[in-house]
Amino acid sequence: MGEFTHYRFGQKVPNNGVYREIGETGSNVKNPKMIRLRAGDRFPQNSNHDRVWAYEKNE
């Protein structure tokens, strides 16, 4: 079993790091939100319902 790569609003954050907002199909969006979260936090609301969070990097 693998880990999810796209996360939705309200899901628990699996790993510490920076997450970036992308389109539902993995496409880039203009001016994406980037957030730093810790494991166990919950993902915040996206700019619109067609977007998801993707792991950007570990910091």
All heavy atoms as a GROMACS GRO file, in nm:
protein
  489
    1MET      N    1   0.083  -0.119   0.000
    1MET     CA    2   0.000   0.000   0.000
    1MET      C    3   0.087   0.124   0.000
    1MET      O    4   0.178   0.136   0.082
    1MET     CB    5  -0.086   0.003   0.124
    1MET     CG    6  -0.215  -0.066   0.109
    1MET     SD    7  -0.318  -0.014   0.247
    1MET     CE    8  -0.471  -0.030   0.169
    2GLY      N    9   0.055   0.216  -0.088
    2GLY     CA   10   0.132   0.339  -0.096
    2GLY      C   11   0.062   0.454  -0.027
    2GLY      O   12  -0.051   0.443   0.017
    3GLU      N   13   0.132   0.564  -0.019
    3GLU     CA   14   0.077   0.684   0.039
    3GLU      C   15   0.007   0.765  -0.069
    3GLU      O   16   0.048   0.764  -0.184
    3GLU     CB   17   0.192   0.767   0.097
    3GLU     CG   18   0.173   0.805   0.240
    3GLU     CD   19   0.288   0.886   0.290
    3GLU    OE1   20   0.390   0.826   0.324
    3GLU    OE2   21   0.275   1.009   0.293
    4PHE      N   22  -0.097   0.837  -0.030
    4PHE     CA   23  -0.163   0.927  -0.125
    4PHE      C   24  -0.065   1.038  -0.162
    4PHE      O   25   0.020   1.076  -0.083
    4PHE     CB   26  -0.287   0.990  -0.064
    4PHE     CG   27  -0.400   0.895  -0.043
    4PHE    CD1   28  -0.437   0.855   0.084
    4PHE    CD2   29  -0.469   0.844  -0.152
    4PHE    CE1   30  -0.541   0.767   0.104
    4PHE    CE2   31  -0.573   0.756  -0.133
    4PHE     CZ   32  -0.609   0.716  -0.005
    5THR      N   33  -0.080   1.093  -0.281
    5THR     CA   34   0.005   1.205  -0.321
    5THR      C   35  -0.075   1.334  -0.330
    5THR      O   36  -0.016   1.441  -0.334
    5THR     CB   37   0.072   1.178  -0.457
    5THR    OG1   38  -0.029   1.150  -0.554
    5THR    CG2   39   0.168   1.062  -0.448
    6HIS      N   40  -0.206   1.326  -0.336
    6HIS     CA   41  -0.294   1.442  -0.338
    6HIS      C   42  -0.384   1.437  -0.217
    6HIS      O   43  -0.437   1.332  -0.183
    6HIS     CB   44  -0.379   1.445  -0.465
    6HIS     CG   45  -0.298   1.460  -0.590
    6HIS    ND1   46  -0.338   1.409  -0.710
    6HIS    CD2   47  -0.178   1.518  -0.613
    6HIS    CE1   48  -0.248   1.436  -0.801
    6HIS    NE2   49  -0.149   1.501  -0.745
    7TYR      N   50  -0.401   1.552  -0.152
    7TYR     CA   51  -0.477   1.559  -0.028
    7TYR      C   52  -0.586   1.664  -0.039
    7TYR      O   53  -0.568   1.767  -0.101
    7TYR     CB   54  -0.384   1.592   0.089
    7TYR     CG   55  -0.266   1.498   0.096
    7TYR    CD1   56  -0.145   1.532   0.037
    7TYR    CD2   57  -0.276   1.376   0.160
    7TYR    CE1   58  -0.037   1.446   0.042
    7TYR    CE2   59  -0.169   1.289   0.166
    7TYR     CZ   60  -0.050   1.324   0.107
    7TYR     OH   61   0.056   1.238   0.110
    8ARG      N   62  -0.697   1.639   0.026
    8ARG     CA   63  -0.811   1.730   0.024
    8ARG      C   64  -0.826   1.800   0.159
    8ARG      O   65  -0.773   1.757   0.260
    8ARG     CB   66  -0.939   1.654  -0.009
    8ARG     CG   67  -0.935   1.594  -0.147
    8ARG     CD   68  -1.075   1.556  -0.193
    8ARG     NE   69  -1.072   1.514  -0.331
    8ARG     CZ   70  -1.079   1.595  -0.435
    8ARG    NH1   71  -1.089   1.724  -0.417
    8ARG    NH2   72  -1.077   1.549  -0.558
    9PHE      N   73  -0.904   1.907   0.157
    9PHE     CA   74  -0.937   1.984   0.276
    9PHE      C   75  -0.985   1.890   0.388
    9PHE      O   76  -1.066   1.801   0.364
    9PHE     CB   77  -1.046   2.086   0.241
    9PHE     CG   78  -1.119   2.141   0.359
    9PHE    CD1   79  -1.055   2.224   0.448
    9PHE    CD2   80  -1.251   2.110   0.381
    9PHE    CE1   81  -1.121   2.277   0.557
    9PHE    CE2   82  -1.320   2.163   0.490
    9PHE     CZ   83  -1.254   2.246   0.577
   10GLY      N   84  -0.930   1.908   0.507
   10GLY     CA   85  -0.974   1.832   0.623
   10GLY      C   86  -0.898   1.704   0.649
   10GLY      O   87  -0.905   1.649   0.760
   11GLN      N   88  -0.824   1.652   0.550
   11GLN     CA   89  -0.746   1.530   0.572
   11GLN      C   90  -0.629   1.562   0.664
   11GLN      O   91  -0.582   1.675   0.671
   11GLN     CB   92  -0.693   1.474   0.441
   11GLN     CG   93  -0.797   1.407   0.356
   11GLN     CD   94  -0.733   1.345   0.232
   11GLN    OE1   95  -0.677   1.416   0.149
   11GLN    NE2   96  -0.742   1.214   0.222
   12LYS      N   97  -0.579   1.459   0.735
   12LYS     CA   98  -0.462   1.478   0.821
   12LYS      C   99  -0.335   1.479   0.737
   12LYS      O  100  -0.320   1.401   0.643
   12LYS     CB  101  -0.453   1.365   0.923
   12LYS     CG  102  -0.548   1.382   1.039
   12LYS     CD  103  -0.516   1.285   1.148
   12LYS     CE  104  -0.604   1.314   1.267
   12LYS     NZ  105  -0.575   1.223   1.378
   13VAL      N  106  -0.242   1.565   0.776
   13VAL     CA  107  -0.113   1.577   0.710
   13VAL      C  108  -0.026   1.457   0.750
   13VAL      O  109  -0.008   1.431   0.868
   13VAL     CB  110  -0.044   1.709   0.751
   13VAL    CG1  111   0.094   1.719   0.693
   13VAL    CG2  112  -0.130   1.828   0.710
   14PRO      N  113   0.029   1.382   0.652
   14PRO     CA  114   0.107   1.263   0.685
   14PRO      C  115   0.251   1.292   0.728
   14PRO      O  116   0.307   1.221   0.810
   14PRO     CB  117   0.107   1.182   0.556
   14PRO     CG  118   0.092   1.285   0.449
   14PRO     CD  119   0.006   1.393   0.508
   15ASN      N  120   0.312   1.397   0.673
   15ASN     CA  121   0.453   1.427   0.701
   15ASN      C  122   0.474   1.577   0.715
   15ASN      O  123   0.405   1.656   0.649
   15ASN     CB  124   0.543   1.379   0.586
   15ASN     CG  125   0.532   1.230   0.566
   15ASN    OD1  126   0.549   1.153   0.658
   15ASN    ND2  127   0.502   1.190   0.444
   16ASN      N  128   0.572   1.616   0.797
   16ASN     CA  129   0.609   1.757   0.806
   16ASN      C  130   0.660   1.803   0.669
   16ASN      O  131   0.724   1.727   0.597
   16ASN     CB  132   0.723   1.777   0.906
   16ASN     CG  133   0.682   1.744   1.048
   16ASN    OD1  134   0.565   1.736   1.080
   16ASN    ND2  135   0.782   1.724   1.131
   17GLY      N  136   0.633   1.928   0.635
   17GLY     CA  137   0.687   1.982   0.512
   17GLY      C  138   0.601   2.090   0.452
   17GLY      O  139   0.507   2.140   0.513
   18VAL      N  140   0.634   2.126   0.329
   18VAL     CA  141   0.563   2.230   0.255
   18VAL      C  142   0.472   2.162   0.154
   18VAL      O  143   0.513   2.070   0.083
   18VAL     CB  144   0.663   2.324   0.183
   18VAL    CG1  145   0.591   2.426   0.098
   18VAL    CG2  146   0.753   2.394   0.286
   19TYR      N  147   0.349   2.210   0.148
   19TYR     CA  148   0.250   2.157   0.055
   19TYR      C  149   0.202   2.269  -0.037
   19TYR      O  150   0.190   2.384   0.005
   19TYR     CB  151   0.131   2.098   0.132
   19TYR     CG  152   0.169   1.971   0.205
   19TYR    CD1  153   0.232   1.976   0.328
   19TYR    CD2  154   0.146   1.847   0.147
   19TYR    CE1  155   0.269   1.861   0.395
   19TYR    CE2  156   0.183   1.731   0.213
   19TYR     CZ  157   0.244   1.738   0.336
   19TYR     OH  158   0.281   1.623   0.400
   20ARG      N  159   0.179   2.235  -0.164
   20ARG     CA  160   0.141   2.332  -0.266
   20ARG      C  161   0.005   2.296  -0.322
   20ARG      O  162  -0.028   2.179  -0.339
   20ARG     CB  163   0.246   2.330  -0.378
   20ARG     CG  164   0.217   2.423  -0.493
   20ARG     CD  165   0.333   2.426  -0.591
   20ARG     NE  166   0.381   2.294  -0.628
   20ARG     CZ  167   0.344   2.230  -0.739
   20ARG    NH1  168   0.262   2.283  -0.824
   20ARG    NH2  169   0.392   2.110  -0.764
   21GLU      N  170  -0.072   2.396  -0.354
   21GLU     CA  171  -0.203   2.376  -0.414
   21GLU      C  172  -0.188   2.350  -0.564
   21GLU      O  173  -0.116   2.422  -0.633
   21GLU     CB  174  -0.284   2.504  -0.391
   21GLU     CG  175  -0.428   2.494  -0.421
   21GLU     CD  176  -0.501   2.622  -0.386
   21GLU    OE1  177  -0.454   2.732  -0.424
   21GLU    OE2  178  -0.605   2.612  -0.323
   22ILE      N  179  -0.253   2.244  -0.613
   22ILE     CA  180  -0.249   2.210  -0.756
   22ILE      C  181  -0.390   2.180  -0.804
   22ILE      O  182  -0.482   2.163  -0.723
   22ILE     CB  183  -0.157   2.090  -0.785
   22ILE    CG1  184  -0.207   1.965  -0.713
   22ILE    CG2  185  -0.013   2.121  -0.749
   22ILE    CD1  186  -0.134   1.838  -0.754
   23GLY      N  187  -0.406   2.167  -0.936
   23GLY     CA  188  -0.534   2.127  -0.992
   23GLY      C  189  -0.562   1.981  -0.960
   23GLY      O  190  -0.471   1.903  -0.930
   24GLU      N  191  -0.687   1.941  -0.964
   24GLU     CA  192  -0.727   1.806  -0.927
   24GLU      C  193  -0.658   1.698  -1.010
   24GLU      O  194  -0.632   1.588  -0.963
   24GLU     CB  195  -0.879   1.793  -0.940
   24GLU     CG  196  -0.936   1.669  -0.880
   24GLU     CD  197  -1.086   1.671  -0.876
   24GLU    OE1  198  -1.148   1.741  -0.958
   24GLU    OE2  199  -1.142   1.602  -0.791
   25THR      N  200  -0.625   1.729  -1.134
   25THR     CA  201  -0.559   1.631  -1.222
   25THR      C  202  -0.407   1.640  -1.214
   25THR      O  203  -0.337   1.573  -1.289
   25THR     CB  204  -0.601   1.654  -1.369
   25THR    OG1  205  -0.563   1.786  -1.408
   25THR    CG2  206  -0.751   1.634  -1.387
   26GLY      N  207  -0.356   1.725  -1.124
   26GLY     CA  208  -0.211   1.739  -1.110
   26GLY      C  209  -0.155   1.857  -1.187
   26GLY      O  210  -0.035   1.879  -1.187
   27SER      N  211  -0.242   1.932  -1.252
   27SER     CA  212  -0.195   2.046  -1.331
   27SER      C  213  -0.158   2.163  -1.239
   27SER      O  214  -0.206   2.175  -1.127
   27SER     CB  215  -0.304   2.090  -1.429
   27SER     OG  216  -0.420   2.127  -1.359
   28ASN      N  217  -0.070   2.248  -1.289
   28ASN     CA  218  -0.030   2.366  -1.214
   28ASN      C  219  -0.140   2.471  -1.219
   28ASN      O  220  -0.220   2.473  -1.310
   28ASN     CB  221   0.099   2.425  -1.271
   28ASN     CG  222   0.217   2.335  -1.244
   28ASN    OD1  223   0.223   2.268  -1.143
   28ASN    ND2  224   0.312   2.334  -1.336
   29VAL      N  225  -0.142   2.559  -1.120
   29VAL     CA  226  -0.238   2.669  -1.115
   29VAL      C  227  -0.162   2.799  -1.099
   29VAL      O  228  -0.049   2.800  -1.049
   29VAL     CB  229  -0.339   2.651  -0.998
   29VAL    CG1  230  -0.424   2.528  -1.019
   29VAL    CG2  231  -0.269   2.645  -0.865
   30LYS      N  232  -0.222   2.909  -1.140
   30LYS     CA  233  -0.159   3.040  -1.124
   30LYS      C  234  -0.164   3.079  -0.977
   30LYS      O  235  -0.265   3.064  -0.910
   30LYS     CB  236  -0.234   3.147  -1.204
   30LYS     CG  237  -0.207   3.143  -1.351
   30LYS     CD  238  -0.270   3.262  -1.419
   30LYS     CE  239  -0.238   3.261  -1.566
   30LYS     NZ  240  -0.297   3.377  -1.633
   31ASN      N  241  -0.053   3.131  -0.928
   31ASN     CA  242  -0.042   3.177  -0.789
   31ASN      C  243  -0.092   3.074  -0.689
   31ASN      O  244  -0.186   3.100  -0.614
   31ASN     CB  245  -0.117   3.309  -0.771
   31ASN     CG  246  -0.064   3.417  -0.861
   31ASN    OD1  247   0.056   3.431  -0.877
   31ASN    ND2  248  -0.153   3.494  -0.920
   32PRO      N  249  -0.032   2.955  -0.685
   32PRO     CA  250  -0.079   2.853  -0.591
   32PRO      C  251  -0.046   2.889  -0.446
   32PRO      O  252   0.055   2.956  -0.419
   32PRO     CB  253  -0.002   2.729  -0.633
   32PRO     CG  254   0.125   2.782  -0.690
   32PRO     CD  255   0.086   2.911  -0.759
   33LYS      N  256  -0.132   2.849  -0.356
   33LYS     CA  257  -0.102   2.865  -0.213
   33LYS      C  258   0.007   2.765  -0.178
   33LYS      O  259   0.007   2.653  -0.227
   33LYS     CB  260  -0.224   2.831  -0.129
   33LYS     CG  261  -0.332   2.932  -0.126
   33LYS     CD  262  -0.438   2.884  -0.027
   33LYS     CE  263  -0.560   2.968  -0.025
   33LYS     NZ  264  -0.662   2.914   0.068
   34MET      N  265   0.099   2.805  -0.092
   34MET     CA  266   0.200   2.714  -0.039
   34MET      C  267   0.195   2.729   0.112
   34MET      O  268   0.195   2.841   0.163
   34MET     CB  269   0.338   2.747  -0.095
   34MET     CG  270   0.345   2.718  -0.243
   34MET     SD  271   0.510   2.727  -0.310
   34MET     CE  272   0.581   2.579  -0.248
   35ILE      N  273   0.190   2.615   0.181
   35ILE     CA  274   0.177   2.618   0.326
   35ILE      C  275   0.275   2.520   0.390
   35ILE      O  276   0.310   2.419   0.331
   35ILE     CB  277   0.034   2.584   0.371
   35ILE    CG1  278  -0.010   2.450   0.311
   35ILE    CG2  279  -0.062   2.694   0.334
   35ILE    CD1  280  -0.142   2.400   0.363
   36ARG      N  281   0.320   2.552   0.509
   36ARG     CA  282   0.408   2.463   0.586
   36ARG      C  283   0.322   2.400   0.694
   36ARG      O  284   0.258   2.471   0.772
   36ARG     CB  285   0.522   2.543   0.648
   36ARG     CG  286   0.612   2.456   0.734
   36ARG     CD  287   0.738   2.528   0.772
   36ARG     NE  288   0.816   2.546   0.650
   36ARG     CZ  289   0.875   2.659   0.615
   36ARG    NH1  290   0.867   2.764   0.691
   36ARG    NH2  291   0.943   2.668   0.502
   37LEU      N  292   0.319   2.268   0.696
   37LEU     CA  293   0.237   2.195   0.792
   37LEU      C  294   0.319   2.090   0.864
   37LEU      O  295   0.422   2.045   0.814
   37LEU     CB  296   0.119   2.127   0.720
   37LEU     CG  297   0.019   2.220   0.653
   37LEU    CD1  298  -0.074   2.141   0.564
   37LEU    CD2  299  -0.059   2.297   0.756
   38ARG      N  300   0.269   2.049   0.979
   38ARG     CA  301   0.333   1.944   1.058
   38ARG      C  302   0.245   1.820   1.055
   38ARG      O  303   0.124   1.830   1.042
   38ARG     CB  304   0.354   1.991   1.202
   38ARG     CG  305   0.446   2.113   1.211
   38ARG     CD  306   0.469   2.155   1.353
   38ARG     NE  307   0.541   2.054   1.430
   38ARG     CZ  308   0.672   2.043   1.436
   38ARG    NH1  309   0.747   2.128   1.369
   38ARG    NH2  310   0.729   1.949   1.508
   39ALA      N  311   0.305   1.705   1.069
   39ALA     CA  312   0.231   1.578   1.069
   39ALA      C  313   0.121   1.584   1.176
   39ALA      O  314   0.145   1.628   1.287
   39ALA     CB  315   0.325   1.462   1.096
   40GLY      N  316   0.001   1.542   1.137
   40GLY     CA  317  -0.113   1.541   1.228
   40GLY      C  318  -0.203   1.662   1.215
   40GLY      O  319  -0.317   1.658   1.259
   41ASP      N  320  -0.151   1.773   1.155
   41ASP     CA  321  -0.237   1.889   1.129
   41ASP      C  322  -0.342   1.850   1.026
   41ASP      O  323  -0.334   1.743   0.965
   41ASP     CB  324  -0.156   2.006   1.071
   41ASP     CG  325  -0.061   2.070   1.172
   41ASP    OD1  326  -0.075   2.044   1.292
   41ASP    OD2  327   0.027   2.145   1.127
   42ARG      N  328  -0.438   1.936   1.004
   42ARG     CA  329  -0.539   1.914   0.900
   42ARG      C  330  -0.515   2.013   0.786
   42ARG      O  331  -0.473   2.126   0.809
   42ARG     CB  332  -0.679   1.935   0.956
   42ARG     CG  333  -0.711   1.838   1.066
   42ARG     CD  334  -0.822   1.750   1.026
   42ARG     NE  335  -0.850   1.653   1.133
   42ARG     CZ  336  -0.878   1.528   1.110
   42ARG    NH1  337  -0.882   1.483   0.987
   42ARG    NH2  338  -0.903   1.446   1.208
   43PHE      N  339  -0.540   1.968   0.663
   43PHE     CA  340  -0.524   2.056   0.548
   43PHE      C  341  -0.631   2.164   0.548
   43PHE      O  342  -0.748   2.136   0.573
   43PHE     CB  343  -0.532   1.977   0.416
   43PHE     CG  344  -0.408   1.897   0.389
   43PHE    CD1  345  -0.401   1.762   0.419
   43PHE    CD2  346  -0.296   1.957   0.333
   43PHE    CE1  347  -0.287   1.689   0.395
   43PHE    CE2  348  -0.181   1.885   0.309
   43PHE     CZ  349  -0.176   1.751   0.340
   44PRO      N  350  -0.591   2.290   0.518
   44PRO     CA  351  -0.688   2.400   0.514
   44PRO      C  352  -0.769   2.397   0.384
   44PRO      O  353  -0.740   2.320   0.292
   44PRO     CB  354  -0.600   2.524   0.520
   44PRO     CG  355  -0.471   2.482   0.458
   44PRO     CD  356  -0.455   2.336   0.495
   45GLN      N  357  -0.868   2.482   0.378
   45GLN     CA  358  -0.954   2.495   0.260
   45GLN      C  359  -0.872   2.541   0.140
   45GLN      O  360  -0.781   2.623   0.154
   45GLN     CB  361  -1.066   2.596   0.290
   45GLN     CG  362  -1.168   2.607   0.182
   45GLN     CD  363  -1.262   2.487   0.179
   45GLN    OE1  364  -1.224   2.374   0.205
   45GLN    NE2  365  -1.384   2.512   0.148
   46ASN      N  366  -0.904   2.488   0.022
   46ASN     CA  367  -0.838   2.529  -0.102
   46ASN      C  368  -0.904   2.654  -0.158
   46ASN      O  369  -1.013   2.692  -0.116
   46ASN     CB  370  -0.847   2.417  -0.207
   46ASN     CG  371  -0.776   2.292  -0.161
   46ASN    OD1  372  -0.835   2.209  -0.096
   46ASN    ND2  373  -0.650   2.281  -0.194
   47SER      N  374  -0.840   2.717  -0.257
   47SER     CA  375  -0.895   2.836  -0.320
   47SER      C  376  -1.027   2.808  -0.390
   47SER      O  377  -1.114   2.892  -0.397
   47SER     CB  378  -0.796   2.895  -0.420
   47SER     OG  379  -0.680   2.937  -0.354
   48ASN      N  380  -1.039   2.687  -0.448
   48ASN     CA  381  -1.168   2.644  -0.504
   48ASN      C  382  -1.180   2.492  -0.492
   48ASN      O  383  -1.082   2.424  -0.464
   48ASN     CB  384  -1.190   2.695  -0.647
   48ASN     CG  385  -1.104   2.626  -0.750
   48ASN    OD1  386  -1.085   2.505  -0.747
   48ASN    ND2  387  -1.050   2.703  -0.844
   49HIS      N  388  -1.297   2.439  -0.513
   49HIS     CA  389  -1.324   2.297  -0.488
   49HIS      C  390  -1.255   2.202  -0.585
   49HIS      O  391  -1.252   2.082  -0.562
   49HIS     CB  392  -1.475   2.271  -0.487
   49HIS     CG  393  -1.539   2.287  -0.620
   49HIS    ND1  394  -1.572   2.410  -0.673
   49HIS    CD2  395  -1.574   2.195  -0.713
   49HIS    CE1  396  -1.625   2.393  -0.793
   49HIS    NE2  397  -1.628   2.264  -0.819
   50ASP      N  398  -1.199   2.252  -0.695
   50ASP     CA  399  -1.131   2.167  -0.792
   50ASP      C  400  -0.982   2.152  -0.764
   50ASP      O  401  -0.909   2.095  -0.845
   50ASP     CB  402  -1.149   2.222  -0.934
   50ASP     CG  403  -1.292   2.210  -0.982
   50ASP    OD1  404  -1.360   2.114  -0.941
   50ASP    OD2  405  -1.335   2.296  -1.060
   51ARG      N  406  -0.935   2.202  -0.653
   51ARG     CA  407  -0.792   2.197  -0.622
   51ARG      C  408  -0.765   2.102  -0.506
   51ARG      O  409  -0.851   2.076  -0.422
   51ARG     CB  410  -0.740   2.336  -0.589
   51ARG     CG  411  -0.748   2.426  -0.712
   51ARG     CD  412  -0.685   2.558  -0.687
   51ARG     NE  413  -0.699   2.642  -0.805
   51ARG     CZ  414  -0.664   2.768  -0.809
   51ARG    NH1  415  -0.614   2.826  -0.702
   51ARG    NH2  416  -0.679   2.837  -0.918
   52VAL      N  417  -0.641   2.051  -0.502
   52VAL     CA  418  -0.596   1.961  -0.396
   52VAL      C  419  -0.458   2.007  -0.350
   52VAL      O  420  -0.395   2.091  -0.413
   52VAL     CB  421  -0.591   1.815  -0.445
   52VAL    CG1  422  -0.730   1.762  -0.476
   52VAL    CG2  423  -0.500   1.799  -0.566
   53TRP      N  424  -0.411   1.948  -0.241
   53TRP     CA  425  -0.278   1.978  -0.188
   53TRP      C  426  -0.182   1.868  -0.230
   53TRP      O  427  -0.218   1.751  -0.233
   53TRP     CB  428  -0.280   1.986  -0.036
   53TRP     CG  429  -0.362   2.100   0.015
   53TRP    CD1  430  -0.487   2.093   0.070
   53TRP    CD2  431  -0.327   2.238   0.013
   53TRP    NE1  432  -0.531   2.218   0.103
   53TRP    CE2  433  -0.435   2.310   0.068
   53TRP    CE3  434  -0.216   2.308  -0.031
   53TRP    CZ2  435  -0.433   2.449   0.082
   53TRP    CZ3  436  -0.215   2.446  -0.017
   53TRP    CH2  437  -0.322   2.514   0.039
   54ALA      N  438  -0.058   1.905  -0.264
   54ALA     CA  439   0.045   1.809  -0.302
   54ALA      C  440   0.172   1.841  -0.223
   54ALA      O  441   0.203   1.957  -0.199
   54ALA     CB  442   0.074   1.816  -0.451
   55TYR      N  443   0.246   1.738  -0.186
   55TYR     CA  444   0.370   1.753  -0.112
   55TYR      C  445   0.472   1.823  -0.200
   55TYR      O  446   0.496   1.781  -0.314
   55TYR     CB  447   0.420   1.614  -0.070
   55TYR     CG  448   0.540   1.618   0.019
   55TYR    CD1  449   0.531   1.660   0.150
   55TYR    CD2  450   0.663   1.577  -0.028
   55TYR    CE1  451   0.642   1.663   0.233
   55TYR    CE2  452   0.775   1.578   0.054
   55TYR     CZ  453   0.762   1.622   0.184
   55TYR     OH  454   0.872   1.623   0.264
   56GLU      N  455   0.531   1.928  -0.150
   56GLU     CA  456   0.630   2.006  -0.226
   56GLU      C  457   0.771   1.970  -0.182
   56GLU      O  458   0.853   1.930  -0.263
   56GLU     CB  459   0.604   2.154  -0.207
   56GLU     CG  460   0.698   2.245  -0.282
   56GLU     CD  461   0.677   2.244  -0.431
   56GLU    OE1  462   0.575   2.198  -0.481
   56GLU    OE2  463   0.769   2.292  -0.500
   57LYS      N  464   0.802   1.985  -0.053
   57LYS     CA  465   0.936   1.953  -0.003
   57LYS      C  466   0.934   1.945   0.149
   57LYS      O  467   0.846   1.996   0.215
   57LYS     CB  468   1.037   2.056  -0.049
   57LYS     CG  469   1.007   2.198  -0.004
   57LYS     CD  470   1.104   2.295  -0.065
   57LYS     CE  471   1.059   2.438  -0.034
   57LYS     NZ  472   1.145   2.537  -0.091
   58ASN      N  473   1.038   1.883   0.200
   58ASN     CA  474   1.053   1.868   0.345
   58ASN      C  475   1.144   1.979   0.395
   58ASN      O  476   1.248   2.005   0.337
   58ASN     CB  477   1.116   1.731   0.376
   58ASN     CG  478   1.117   1.704   0.523
   58ASN    OD1  479   1.055   1.774   0.602
   58ASN    ND2  480   1.187   1.600   0.561
   59GLU      N  481   1.104   2.045   0.501
   59GLU     CA  482   1.187   2.150   0.559
   59GLU      C  483   1.195   2.136   0.708
   59GLU      O  484   1.110   2.109   0.778
   59GLU     CB  485   1.133   2.288   0.524
   59GLU     CG  486   1.160   2.323   0.381
   59GLU     CD  487   1.134   2.468   0.351
   59GLU    OE1  488   1.098   2.544   0.441
   59GLU    OE2  489   1.152   2.507   0.238
   0.00000   0.00000   0.00000
